[in-house]
Each structure stands twice: as C-alpha cells, then as structure tokens.
Amino acid sequence: MKSNKFSIAETSGINGTEIIVKNNFTYELFSILPGSGARISKLFLHNGQELISIIKKIDNVYSESRDDVFNNAKLSPFAGRIREGKYTFNSVAHQLIKNYPEENNACHGFVYNKKFEVIGKTVEENFASCSLEYCYPGDLPGYPFAYIIQLTYQLSQVGLTCTTTIKNNSSGQMPLCDGWHFYFDLGIEIDNLKLKAENCELMELDSHMIPTGKREMFDEFVDGKIIGGRKFDSCFKLKSVDKTETRLISDERKLDLSIWQEAGEGKYQYLVIYTPPDRKTIAIEPMTSNINSFNNGEGLIILNPKESFTAGFGISLNKII
C-alpha cells in the first residue's frame, strides 16, 4: 500500500462478502458485492459541503422484487429486452429464457447474480481500484458463447469510474450488448429534480417494450428541466461520438450529479431512462446497443474469437464552493 489517503477493506454481512473502497480524507466510498454480480451496494460522494448517498442501496440481495434484482446491476451479455427471447445469429436460431413473462421477453442478461472473483486491488496516491472477473462457460439456454467479463471500479477525486472488458472465449463469433442499471437515489423525490440530457433520438417502443423502428428527435431536457410528473421507460440513441453526460440537479440541495459515458460506435451510444412508480429513484442506464439489438442489429457488437470489448462510464458529484 503506497498511501493511506485511499484504502480497500473487506467485511462480511447478511449480503455476503463486501469490499469497501474509501477515500479516508473525504469519507467518499463505494462497496462491492462480489457474490451478487459484483454490484455496487452503496456509493457516497462529497459535493464540497456534505457527504451524500448517491444510489439506491442494496439492503437485501435475496429480494425478488424486479427493481431490486437489477438494482445497480451489470447487464450482460445483453441489456434491455430481446423480443420473445428469440434471435438468429450466423444462421443459427437461439431461444433465451424469458424472465419477463408478462411481456414474453428475455431481459437484462444473466450475470447480475453471478459470483465474481476479485483479481486485483490497487491503492495509489490519487485513487483506489478493485477488479473482478466472471468466466461464463456458455452453458445457459440461448447463449452458447463462452466469454470472460472483467469489471474495474475506481474511486478518485472525480468520483466513481466503472470499466468493463469482455473477451470472447469461444471458438466462433459472439453477439454482445453491454450495459449498466444504476438506480440513483439522492434522498429527493425525482419530481423535484432537474434532468439535463443531450439532444438525442427517442426510440418508439411497442406495447411489449420493443422498438418499432420509428424514432424522433428528443431535446426536451437539453437546457435542464424539472422532471415533474414525467414518466420514463425510454431508450435514446446519443449523438455524441466521444463522451457525454446526463445530469441530475437540485438547486435547493446544491446537488449536481453527472453520469458520464463513453459514447460513439462500439461504446455506450445508447441510454435508457426509467422512472419506477414510487418516484423515489431514477434509473439511468448506459448501453452499447438498442433494445432488441440481437434482432435489429442496431449498435450490436460482434466479437471474434479472443477479441475484446472495453468501455467505461462514471458517476461524479460536482463540487459546490
């Protein structure tokens, strides 16, 4: 260990092993649950005046509520819905497990509850990071493609950075749509938050939440606007080709949260925003591809054997002086 400004500790509790990465000067921290999809169970960042809880905490990894099951989850090897769980890849038909039976769809992949192994911890003067890995053997229905997924979480003076690397470990090509499913909870009802999002394209969805192919320009929140009673369960294609951010702002609480993502082809060029019925949280979900990309091919990543994909996104709290 080269510095005591940052530290990494391991504890055990009702949710199993928990890894805590902390800035010992600002008390900013996040915790990882390796045995539950390597999900982040809590995140605290400092805005220059106070320490603030940023995301919906994971209190019980055994909860069967759908919003809890995918709370802060890594979505792999597909994010969002696959229509009827069916797709054809390289002339071979596949049938995934339909875990959204009311929609007749498969959704959000299957690593969200898998056990990840810790493969590295780093503590430096200006950051601390933890890397975890899961090796999928290609044994689940509808996805016979073995791959290795590595997640690296880093805490620094600019917040949390999440980097995903996926390597095709099978003998043929594999389809991939990578994403995240963080729920943001700032202790403020989302109706009172201001949302700021870039000019983008809104995908029209049918009654089964599958894109129809129609899209329209969406610029309602470009300049920042109170969410109010606005409901979202929406997918957007971003215009940025480098890096973009979505912001949640509370002037009253002096909060300015940035959720940034690497954008453009082969990165997180799509974004889903979802508002749960209780209006206490809002999901902002970077995705590499459109919903149902295994069928429509929009943004779909295809990896050759031994080829890798890497992309990052992060969460930062702008400092209030």
C-alpha positions in Angstrom: 0.0 0.0 0.0 1.5 3.3 -1.1 -0.9 5.7 0.5 -3.3 6.0 3.4 -5.5 8.5 1.6 -7.3 5.7 0.0 -8.0 2.2 1.4 -9.6 -1.1 0.5 -11.2 -3.2 3.2 -13.2 -6.5 3.2 -16.1 -7.2 5.5 -18.8 -9.9 5.8 -22.5 -9.4 6.4 -26.0 -10.5 5.5 -25.3 -9.9 1.8 -22.1 -11.9 2.0 -18.6 -10.6 1.4 -18.4 -6.8 0.9 -15.4 -4.9 -0.4 -15.3 -1.2 0.6 -13.2 1.2 -1.3 -12.7 4.5 0.6 -11.2 8.0 0.5 -10.1 8.4 4.1 -9.9 12.2 3.8 -13.3 12.9 2.3 -15.0 9.7 3.5 -16.2 9.1 0.0 -16.7 5.4 -0.6 -18.4 2.6 -2.5 -18.9 -1.0 -1.7 -19.0 -4.1 -4.0 -20.8 -7.4 -3.5 -18.6 -9.9 -5.4 -21.1 -12.8 -4.8 -24.0 -10.9 -6.2 -22.9 -9.9 -9.7 -20.2 -7.6 -8.4 -22.9 -5.0 -7.9 -22.2 -1.7 -6.1 -24.3 -1.8 -3.0 -23.7 1.8 -1.9 -22.0 4.9 -3.1 -21.2 8.1 -1.1 -19.7 11.2 -2.8 -18.9 14.7 -1.4 -20.1 17.9 -3.0 -17.7 20.1 -1.2 -20.1 20.7 1.7 -21.5 17.4 2.7 -21.3 13.6 2.1 -24.2 12.4 0.0 -25.6 9.0 -0.7 -25.9 8.7 -4.5 -27.5 5.4 -5.4 -30.3 3.1 -4.2 -28.6 0.9 -1.6 -28.8 -2.8 -1.8 -30.1 -3.9 1.6 -31.1 -7.5 0.7 -29.6 -9.3 -2.3 -32.3 -12.0 -1.9 -35.2 -9.7 -2.6 -37.3 -10.9 -5.6 -38.7 -7.5 -6.5 -37.6 -6.8 -10.1 -36.3 -3.4 -9.3 -34.2 -4.9 -6.5 -33.0 -7.8 -8.6 -31.5 -5.5 -11.2 -30.6 -2.7 -8.8 -27.1 -1.3 -9.8 -26.6 -4.5 -11.9 -24.2 -5.2 -14.7 -26.2 -6.1 -17.7 -24.5 -8.8 -19.8 -24.4 -10.2 -22.4 -27.4 -8.2 -23.4 -29.1 -5.2 -21.9 -32.8 -4.5 -22.3 -35.3 -6.7 -24.0 -34.9 -9.4 -26.6 -38.2 -10.0 -28.3 -39.7 -13.3 -27.2 -36.2 -14.3 -26.2 -35.6 -15.3 -29.8 -32.8 -14.3 -32.2 -30.8 -15.8 -35.0 -27.0 -15.4 -35.2 -24.9 -16.6 -38.0 -27.9 -18.6 -39.3 -28.4 -20.4 -36.0 -31.7 -19.8 -34.1 -31.5 -19.3 -30.4 -34.1 -19.3 -27.6 -33.2 -17.4 -24.3 -35.0 -17.9 -21.0 -38.0 -15.4 -20.9 -37.6 -13.8 -17.5 -40.2 -11.1 -18.3 -43.1 -13.4 -18.9 -45.8 -10.7 -18.9 -44.0 -9.1 -21.9 -43.0 -12.5 -23.3 -39.4 -11.2 -23.4 -35.9 -12.0 -22.2 -34.3 -9.0 -20.4 -31.0 -7.8 -18.9 -28.8 -10.9 -19.4 -27.7 -13.2 -16.6 -24.6 -12.1 -14.8 -26.4 -9.8 -12.4 -26.4 -12.5 -9.7 -23.2 -14.5 -10.6 -20.3 -14.8 -8.3 -17.3 -12.7 -9.4 -13.7 -13.3 -8.2 -11.5 -10.5 -7.1 -8.5 -10.4 -9.4 -6.8 -7.2 -8.4 -6.7 -4.4 -5.9 -4.7 -1.2 -6.3 -4.2 1.7 -3.9 -2.3 4.8 -5.2 -1.9 8.3 -4.0 -4.8 9.7 -6.0 -7.1 6.7 -6.4 -8.0 3.1 -5.4 -9.5 0.4 -7.6 -10.7 -3.1 -7.4 -11.1 -5.5 -10.4 -13.4 -8.6 -10.5 -13.9 -11.3 -13.1 -16.5 -13.8 -14.0 -16.0 -16.6 -16.6 -19.2 -17.6 -18.4 -18.8 -21.1 -19.8 -21.6 -20.8 -22.4 -23.9 -23.2 -20.6 -27.2 -21.3 -20.5 -30.1 -21.8 -23.0 -29.9 -19.4 -25.9 -26.4 -18.1 -25.4 -23.7 -20.8 -26.1 -20.9 -18.3 -26.3 -18.2 -18.6 -23.6 -16.7 -15.3 -22.5 -14.8 -13.6 -19.7 -16.1 -10.4 -18.2 -13.9 -8.1 -16.0 -15.2 -5.1 -14.1 -12.9 -2.5 -12.6 -14.2 0.1 -10.2 -12.1 3.1 -9.3 -12.6 5.8 -6.7 -10.7 9.0 -7.3 -11.1 12.8 -6.7 -13.5 12.8 -9.6 -15.9 10.1 -8.3 -16.5 6.5 -9.4 -15.4 5.1 -12.7 -16.7 1.7 -14.0 -14.8 0.0 -16.7 -16.0 -3.2 -18.4 -13.8 -5.5 -20.5 -15.3 -8.6 -22.2 -13.3 -11.2 -24.1 -14.8 -13.7 -26.4 -13.5 -17.1 -25.1 -15.4 -19.3 -27.6 -14.3 -20.7 -30.9 -16.7 -18.6 -33.0 -18.2 -15.1 -33.1 -20.4 -13.9 -30.3 -23.1 -11.1 -30.2 -22.9 -8.6 -27.4 -24.9 -5.7 -26.0 -23.3 -4.3 -22.8 -25.0 -2.1 -20.2 -25.5 -0.9 -16.6 -28.6 -0.5 -14.5 -27.8 2.0 -11.7 -30.7 3.5 -9.7 -30.0 7.0 -8.5 -31.4 8.0 -5.1 -30.4 11.4 -3.8 -32.9 11.5 -1.0 -35.2 13.8 -3.1 -38.4 12.8 -4.9 -37.4 12.7 -8.5 -40.3 15.0 -9.4 -38.2 17.8 -7.8 -35.0 17.1 -9.6 -33.9 18.8 -12.7 -32.7 16.5 -15.6 -30.3 17.6 -18.2 -29.7 15.4 -21.2 -28.2 16.0 -24.6 -30.1 16.2 -27.9 -30.7 12.7 -29.0 -33.1 10.3 -30.8 -36.0 8.7 -28.9 -36.9 5.2 -29.9 -40.6 4.4 -30.3 -41.5 1.2 -28.4 -44.5 -1.0 -28.9 -46.7 -2.5 -26.1 -44.1 -5.2 -25.4 -41.3 -2.5 -25.0 -39.7 -3.5 -28.3 -38.5 -0.8 -30.8 -40.8 -0.3 -33.7 -38.1 1.2 -35.9 -39.5 4.7 -35.7 -37.6 7.4 -33.9 -37.9 11.1 -33.3 -35.6 13.9 -32.1 -35.7 14.5 -28.4 -34.4 17.8 -27.0 -36.9 18.4 -24.1 -34.1 18.4 -21.4 -31.2 19.8 -23.3 -31.2 23.0 -21.2 -32.2 21.3 -18.0 -35.8 20.9 -16.8 -37.6 19.8 -13.7 -38.8 16.2 -14.2 -42.1 16.9 -12.5 -44.6 14.1 -13.2 -42.7 13.0 -16.4 -42.6 9.2 -16.7 -39.8 7.4 -18.5 -39.2 3.9 -19.7 -37.4 5.1 -22.7 -34.4 4.3 -24.9 -32.4 7.0 -26.7 -29.6 7.0 -29.2 -27.0 9.6 -28.4 -25.4 11.9 -30.9 -22.0 12.2 -29.2 -19.2 10.2 -30.6 -16.8 10.7 -27.7 -18.1 11.3 -24.3 -21.5 12.5 -23.0 -23.1 13.1 -19.7 -26.6 13.1 -18.2 -27.1 15.3 -15.1 -29.4 15.3 -12.1 -29.6 18.7 -10.4 -31.2 20.1 -7.3 -30.6 23.8 -6.9 -32.2 23.7 -3.4 -29.9 21.0 -2.1 -26.9 22.2 -4.1 -26.6 18.9 -5.9 -25.2 18.5 -9.4 -24.7 14.8 -10.3 -23.1 13.8 -13.6 -23.5 10.3 -15.1 -21.0 10.2 -17.9 -20.4 7.5 -20.5 -18.0 6.8 -23.4 -20.2 7.2 -26.5 -19.9 6.5 -30.2 -19.7 3.3 -32.1 -18.5 0.3 -30.1 -19.1 2.2 -26.8 -22.2 3.3 -24.9 -24.0 5.1 -27.7 -27.5 4.4 -26.2 -29.1 5.4 -23.0 -32.2 4.1 -21.2 -34.0 6.3 -18.6 -36.6 4.6 -16.3 -38.7 6.1 -13.5 -40.1 3.5 -11.1 -43.7 4.0 -9.9 -42.6 5.2 -6.4 -40.8 8.2 -7.9 -38.0 7.9 -5.3 -35.3 6.8 -7.7 -34.4 7.1 -11.4 -32.5 4.6 -13.4 -30.0 6.0 -15.9 -28.6 3.1 -18.0 -25.7 3.4 -20.5 -26.0 0.7 -23.2 -23.9 -0.1 -26.2 -26.9 -1.1 -28.4 -30.6 -0.5 -28.9 -33.2 -2.6 -27.2 -33.7 -5.9 -29.1 -30.3 -5.4 -30.8 -29.8 -9.2 -31.2 -32.6 -9.0 -33.7 -32.5 -5.4 -35.1 -28.7 -5.2 -35.1 -28.7 -1.6 -34.0 -25.4 -1.0 -32.2 -24.8 -4.7 -31.9 -21.2 -5.6 -31.1 -19.8 -8.8 -32.6 -16.6 -10.2 -31.2 -14.4 -12.6 -33.0 -12.6 -15.4 -31.0 -10.2 -13.9 -28.4 -11.3 -10.3 -29.4 -12.2 -7.9 -26.6 -14.6 -5.0 -25.9 -13.8 -2.3 -23.4 -15.9 0.8 -22.4 -16.3 3.0 -19.4 -18.8 5.1 -17.6 -18.7 7.0 -14.3 -20.5 9.0 -11.6 -19.3 12.3 -10.3 -20.7 14.9 -8.0 -19.8 18.5 -9.0 -18.2 20.4 -6.1 -20.1 23.3 -4.6 -17.8 26.0 -3.3 
